[in-house]
């Protein structure tokens, strides 16, 4: 796979939560890389509990919305959940406009999004 236009880092916490940290713009050119990182979190199936950290995300379009719907459904199908952390005001507005803010909880910080 080519270098991602959107830096994506990931790790799994000791409690088994898959954390994706994104930086830059989430659009049609970067979503495939985000999807690959999301899917690779648990090998052959979706990690049931995932937090996506948006701290350094500067823009998101409808491709990102589609990815979040996919990620939310995948987490639910695995009897898990998807949480969002550090979501900027413009991205929060987009999520509100399309109704995703009712489907997936948003937390002010990564630490707050992780289960205690």
KOLTOR-837477 format. One record per residue: residue in one letter; x, y, z of N, C-alpha, C, O, CB in turn. Coordinates in steps of 0.05 Angstrom, whole numbers, padded with zeros to 5 digits, always signed. Glycine has a CB too. Example, Ala and Ser with C-alpha at 12.3 -4.5 7.8 and 13.67 -1.06 7.14 Angstrom:
# residues 2
A+00264-00114+00156+00246-00090+00156+00264-00066+00156+00285-00066+00169+00226-00089+00181/S+00257-00045+00142+00273-00021+00143+00258+00001+00157+00268+00023+00161+00282-00012+00114/
END
This chain:
# residues 116
X+00017-00023+00000+00000+00000+00000+00018+00025+00000+00039+00025+00012-00019+00000+00024/X+00009+00046-00014+00025+00070-00015+00023+00085+00011+00007+00079+00028+00014+00088-00038/X+00041+00105+00014+00041+00121+00039+00014+00136+00041+00003+00146+00022+00064+00142+00038/X+00004+00137+00065-00022+00149+00071-00020+00179+00069-00001+00191+00079-00032+00141+00098/X-00040+00192+00056-00041+00221+00056-00051+00232+00083-00050+00256+00088-00060+00231+00033/X-00059+00214+00100-00068+00221+00127-00053+00204+00147-00057+00179+00147-00099+00217+00130/X-00035+00216+00163-00021+00199+00182-00040+00186+00202-00058+00199+00214-00001+00217+00198/X-00037+00160+00204-00054+00144+00222-00035+00128+00240-00018+00113+00230-00074+00125+00206/X-00039+00131+00266-00024+00113+00284-00045+00098+00300-00068+00106+00303-00005+00130+00303/X-00037+00075+00310-00055+00058+00324-00041+00042+00346-00017+00035+00343-00071+00040+00306/X-00056+00035+00366-00046+00018+00387-00070+00005+00401-00092+00015+00398-00027+00032+00407/X-00064-00015+00416-00085-00028+00433-00077-00024+00462-00054-00030+00469-00088-00058+00425/X-00096-00015+00478-00090-00011+00506-00089-00037+00520-00099-00058+00509-00112+00008+00519/X-00079-00038+00545-00079-00063+00560-00107-00074+00565-00111-00098+00569-00065-00059+00587/X-00127-00056+00564-00155-00065+00568-00167-00075+00542-00191-00082+00541-00172-00042+00579/X-00151-00075+00520-00161-00086+00495-00176-00066+00477-00190-00074+00459-00178-00109+00500/X-00173-00040+00483-00186-00020+00466-00167-00012+00444-00144-00005+00448-00194+00005+00483/X-00177-00013+00419-00162-00005+00395-00164+00025+00393-00187+00036+00392-00173-00020+00369/X-00142+00039+00392-00141+00068+00390-00129+00076+00364-00106+00068+00358-00125+00081+00414/X-00144+00091+00348-00134+00102+00323-00130+00132+00327-00149+00145+00336-00154+00096+00299/X-00107+00142+00321-00102+00171+00322-00098+00181+00294-00080+00172+00280-00077+00177+00341/X-00114+00200+00286-00113+00211+00259-00103+00239+00259-00106+00254+00279-00141+00210+00247/X-00090+00247+00237-00079+00274+00234-00084+00283+00205-00079+00268+00186-00049+00276+00241/X-00093+00308+00202-00097+00319+00175-00126+00319+00166-00144+00323+00182-00080+00303+00155/X-00130+00314+00140-00156+00315+00128-00167+00287+00122-00153+00271+00110-00155+00332+00102/X-00192+00283+00130-00205+00258+00124-00223+00263+00100-00244+00276+00102-00222+00247+00149/X-00215+00252+00077-00230+00256+00052-00228+00231+00036-00218+00210+00045-00220+00281+00036/X-00238+00232+00011-00239+00207-00005-00212+00195-00011-00210+00171-00016-00253+00213-00031/X-00191+00212-00010-00164+00201-00015-00152+00188+00009-00134+00171+00007-00146+00223-00026/X-00161+00196+00033-00149+00185+00058-00166+00164+00071-00155+00148+00087-00144+00207+00077/X-00191+00163+00066-00209+00144+00080-00200+00115+00076-00202+00099+00095-00237+00147+00070/X-00191+00106+00052-00182+00078+00050-00160+00071+00070-00159+00048+00080-00172+00073+00022/X-00142+00090+00076-00121+00084+00095-00132+00083+00124-00123+00067+00140-00099+00106+00093/X-00151+00100+00130-00164+00099+00156-00179+00073+00159-00178+00060+00180-00184+00123+00160/X-00194+00065+00138-00208+00040+00139-00190+00016+00143-00196-00003+00158-00224+00036+00114/X-00167+00016+00129-00148-00006+00131-00138-00007+00160-00136-00029+00171-00124-00002+00112/X-00131+00016+00172-00121+00016+00200-00143+00006+00219-00137-00009+00238-00112+00044+00208/X-00168+00015+00214-00190+00006+00231-00193-00024+00229-00195-00038+00250-00216+00020+00223/X-00194-00035+00205-00198-00063+00201-00175-00080+00211-00179-00103+00219-00203-00069+00172/X-00151-00069+00211-00128-00085+00220-00125-00085+00250-00107-00099+00260-00102-00074+00207/X-00142-00071+00264-00140-00070+00293-00143-00096+00308-00134-00099+00330-00159-00051+00303/X-00157-00115+00295-00162-00141+00309-00157-00164+00290-00170-00185+00294-00190-00142+00320/X-00140-00161+00271-00135-00183+00253-00158-00188+00234-00164-00170+00217-00130-00208+00269/X-00171-00211+00235-00191-00218+00216-00219-00208+00222-00237-00212+00207-00191-00247+00212/X-00222-00194+00245-00248-00183+00251-00245-00156+00265-00223-00151+00276-00265-00202+00268/X-00265-00141+00265-00264-00114+00277-00259-00115+00307-00269-00133+00321-00291-00099+00272/X-00242-00097+00316-00238-00095+00345-00264-00086+00357-00276-00066+00348-00214-00074+00352/X-00274-00100+00377-00301-00093+00387-00303-00066+00400-00324-00053+00401-00310-00114+00406/X-00280-00057+00411-00281-00031+00425-00259-00013+00413-00235-00019+00414-00277-00034+00456/X-00268+00009+00401-00249+00027+00387-00254+00056+00395-00277+00065+00397-00251+00023+00357/X-00232+00070+00399-00233+00100+00402-00218+00112+00379-00195+00104+00374-00222+00109+00430/X-00230+00131+00366-00217+00145+00344-00211+00173+00355-00229+00188+00362-00234+00147+00318/X-00185+00180+00356-00176+00206+00366-00172+00225+00343-00156+00221+00325-00148+00202+00382/X-00189+00246+00343-00189+00266+00321-00173+00291+00328-00176+00311+00315-00218+00274+00316/X-00156+00289+00348-00142+00313+00358-00129+00330+00336-00131+00355+00337-00121+00305+00378/X-00117+00318+00317-00103+00333+00296-00117+00332+00269-00104+00337+00248-00075+00323+00293/X-00143+00326+00269-00158+00326+00244-00167+00354+00238-00180+00367+00255-00182+00306+00246/X-00161+00364+00214-00167+00391+00207-00192+00394+00189-00202+00416+00186-00144+00404+00193/X-00201+00371+00177-00223+00372+00158-00234+00344+00155-00219+00324+00157-00214+00384+00131/X-00260+00342+00151-00273+00316+00145-00296+00321+00126-00312+00339+00130-00282+00301+00170/X-00298+00305+00105-00320+00307+00086-00338+00283+00089-00336+00267+00108-00310+00310+00057/X-00356+00280+00069-00376+00258+00071-00363+00231+00069-00375+00211+00078-00396+00261+00048/X-00339+00229+00058-00325+00203+00059-00319+00194+00087-00321+00171+00094-00299+00205+00043/X-00312+00213+00104-00307+00208+00132-00332+00200+00147-00332+00182+00164-00295+00232+00146/X-00354+00212+00139-00380+00205+00151-00387+00176+00144-00395+00161+00161-00403+00224+00141/X-00383+00169+00119-00388+00141+00110-00371+00121+00125-00380+00100+00133-00384+00139+00080/X-00345+00128+00129-00328+00111+00144-00337+00108+00172-00338+00085+00183-00299+00122+00144/X-00345+00129+00185-00355+00127+00213-00380+00110+00215-00383+00095+00235-00360+00155+00224/X-00397+00112+00196-00421+00094+00196-00412+00065+00194-00423+00048+00208-00440+00101+00172/X-00394+00059+00176-00383+00032+00173-00370+00023+00199-00376+00001+00208-00362+00031+00150/X-00354+00040+00211-00340+00033+00236-00360+00028+00259-00356+00009+00275-00320+00055+00244/X-00380+00045+00260-00401+00042+00281-00415+00015+00278-00419+00000+00297-00421+00065+00280/X-00423+00009+00253-00437-00017+00248-00419-00041+00254-00428-00060+00266-00447-00018+00219/X-00394-00039+00246-00375-00061+00251-00371-00065+00281-00370-00088+00290-00348-00055+00238/X-00369-00044+00296-00366-00046+00325-00391-00059+00337-00389-00077+00354-00361-00019+00338/X-00414-00050+00329-00439-00062+00339-00442-00091+00332-00450-00108+00348-00463-00046+00328/X-00434-00098+00307-00435-00126+00299-00417-00144+00315-00421-00168+00317-00428-00129+00269/X-00396-00132+00328-00377-00147+00345-00385-00144+00374-00369-00150+00392-00349-00136+00340/X-00410-00135+00379-00419-00130+00407-00401-00111+00422-00396-00114+00446-00421-00156+00422/X-00392-00090+00408-00374-00070+00420-00385-00042+00416-00409-00038+00414-00347-00072+00408/X-00366-00023+00416-00374+00005+00413-00352+00020+00399-00329+00011+00397-00379+00017+00440/X-00359+00044+00389-00341+00063+00377-00344+00089+00391-00367+00099+00394-00346+00066+00346/X-00322+00101+00400-00323+00127+00413-00304+00146+00398-00284+00137+00386-00315+00125+00443/X-00311+00171+00398-00294+00192+00385-00283+00210+00407-00297+00217+00426-00311+00208+00364/X-00258+00218+00403-00245+00236+00422-00233+00260+00408-00225+00258+00385-00223+00221+00438/X-00232+00283+00422-00219+00307+00412-00230+00316+00385-00215+00325+00367-00189+00302+00409/X-00256+00315+00382-00268+00323+00356-00271+00353+00355-00283+00366+00373-00297+00309+00353/X-00260+00366+00334-00260+00395+00331-00289+00404+00326-00306+00389+00318-00242+00404+00308/X-00293+00430+00331-00320+00442+00328-00330+00438+00299-00354+00431+00296-00319+00472+00335/X-00314+00443+00278-00325+00439+00251-00333+00410+00245-00354+00405+00232-00305+00448+00230/X-00317+00391+00255-00324+00363+00251-00349+00356+00268-00366+00341+00258-00300+00344+00258/X-00350+00366+00292-00374+00361+00309-00399+00372+00295-00420+00359+00296-00371+00374+00336/X-00397+00395+00282-00420+00407+00268-00429+00388+00246-00453+00384+00242-00413+00435+00257/X-00410+00378+00230-00417+00359+00208-00430+00335+00220-00451+00326+00209-00391+00351+00193/X-00419+00323+00241-00431+00299+00253-00459+00305+00263-00477+00288+00262-00413+00289+00276/X-00463+00329+00274-00490+00337+00284-00509+00340+00260-00532+00330+00262-00488+00364+00299/X-00500+00352+00238-00518+00356+00215-00528+00330+00203-00550+00329+00193-00503+00372+00194/X-00511+00310+00204-00519+00284+00192-00530+00264+00213-00537+00242+00206-00496+00271+00178/X-00531+00273+00238-00543+00257+00259-00525+00236+00272-00534+00219+00288-00566+00243+00249/X-00499+00236+00266-00481+00216+00278-00475+00222+00307-00466+00204+00321-00455+00215+00262/X-00479+00247+00315-00473+00253+00343-00492+00238+00362-00486+00235+00386-00475+00283+00348/X-00515+00229+00351-00533+00213+00367-00525+00183+00368-00534+00168+00386-00561+00216+00356/X-00509+00174+00348-00501+00146+00347-00476+00139+00362-00474+00117+00373-00498+00138+00318/X-00457+00158+00362-00431+00152+00374-00423+00174+00393-00424+00197+00386-00410+00148+00352/X-00416+00167+00417-00409+00187+00437-00382+00201+00430-00364+00188+00420-00407+00174+00465/X-00381+00226+00437-00357+00242+00433-00347+00251+00460-00362+00259+00478-00362+00267+00414/X-00321+00250+00464-00308+00257+00489-00288+00279+00484-00276+00281+00462-00294+00232+00502/X-00284+00296+00503-00266+00319+00501-00237+00311+00498-00221+00324+00485-00269+00337+00525/X-00230+00288+00510-00202+00279+00509-00201+00249+00504-00221+00234+00508-00187+00285+00536/X-00178+00239+00495-00174+00211+00492-00177+00196+00518-00190+00176+00520-00146+00205+00480/X-00165+00207+00539-00167+00194+00566-00195+00191+00575-00203+00170+00586-00151+00211+00586/X-00212+00211+00570-00240+00210+00578-00255+00188+00562-00274+00176+00572-00254+00237+00574/X-00247+00183+00537-00261+00164+00520-00253+00135+00527-00268+00116+00521-00254+00169+00491/X-00231+00131+00540-00222+00104+00548-00237+00095+00573-00241+00111+00591-00192+00103+00552/X-00245+00069+00573-00259+00060+00597-00240+00060+00621-00216+00055+00619-00270+00031+00593/X-00251+00066+00644-00235+00067+00669-00234+00040+00683-00221+00038+00704-00245+00088+00688/
END
